[in-house]
């Protein structure tokens, strides 16, 4: 099981992410950036809809690797036209996916655009499946 830390001297981030995650030895799973694309390549035009689909896509990708959301140790998020209002739906999705005492380390990067027109949100994750 990974160790999730929010040490004194760093900003209290426990509502959103862990400042430090020490992962156990095991198999590391790297999930490429997941966007709001559905399986049929359709795309919700809203940022929140794309966030929800991207998180659902992460879950599908992890399951394909026989990993779980609670094994995610790090996430990187890219948001087009970011504003602090984006934190509310992002916090809800994070809370729904990750146990509050096992939040992954996290980086959020505002970007001017993503790889394809219409994309507003992308998330990549790293998970560790503990070894024997």
N, C-alpha and C positions, 0 to 999 in steps of 0.2 A: 504494500500500500504506500502511496506517495505521501510525503510530508508537506503540508501547506502552511506557510509562515507569513505573518504580517508583523515583522519585528518592530520594537519600539525605535523611534527615530525616523521612521518612514511614515508617509501619509496613511491614515486609516482608510483602506480600500476594501474592507471586508464585505461591503454590500455588492461590489462589482467584480472583484478579482482578488487573487492572492498575489502578494508582492514577490514571493519566492515559492517555488515548488521543487522539492527534491524527489526525483523519480526513482523507483526501485529498479534494480537490474531486471531485464526482461526483453521483450520484443518491442521495438519502437515502430509506431505506425505514423506515417506522414500523409496527411490528406491534403491534396491540392486545393487551391482556392475554390470554394463553392459559392456559386452565385444564385440568383433567383430563378434560373431556368428550371422549368418543369421538364419531365421526361420527354414531352412532345416538343420541346424547344420553345414553348410559349413563355411569356414573361409578364408578370404583373407590373403595371406601370408605376405602382406606388413603392416608396422606399420600405414601408412597413411590410407590405406583401412580399417584397424581395427578401427582406430579413427573415421572415418566417420560412419561406421556401429554402433559403440557403441553410438555415439550421436543420431543416428536415433532410436536406441533401447530405449534410455532415453525418447525421445519424445513419442514413443508408450506407454511406461510404464506410463508416466505422464497422457496421454490422457485417459488411462484405469482408472485412479484415478480421472478423471475430473479436472486435473490440467494442467497448461500451463508452457512453458519454462520461461516466464517472472515472474513466481511465485517461481522460484528456488532461494533459499537464500544461499545455500552452495553446493560446489562440492569438491570431493576428487578424485584425478587422480593418477593411478599407471601406470608407464611406465617401461617396460623391456629395458635394455641397453640404458638408457636415455642419450641423448646429447642435447646441447643447440639448435641444428638444429631442434629438435622436437618442439620447441616453435613456429616456423613459421606456420606449419599446425594446431597446436593447437590454436594459436591466430586467424587464419581464421575461424575455426569451432566455437570458442567462439563468435566471432563477428557476425557470421551468426545466432547464436542461441539466444543470449542475447542482449537486447538493451544496447547501450554504457553507459547510465546513470543508469543502473540497473544490472551491472555485479555482479554475486554471489561472496561471500567469497570463497576462493579457496586454496586448498593444493595440491601440486604435490609431489609424493613420487617415486623416482627411486627405482626399485626393481630388484633383480636378476632373478626372474621368477614369474609367476602367477600360478593359480591352475591347469591348463592343459597345456601340451606341445603345443607350437605354439602360445599361447596367448601372445600378446605384449602390450596390452592396456586395461585398465579397468577404468570406471568412476562410482562413486555413487553420488547421489544427494539427497538433502533435499529441499522440496518445502513447502510453506505455502499458503493454500487457505484462503483468508481473510474471517472472519466471518461477520455476518450481522451488 
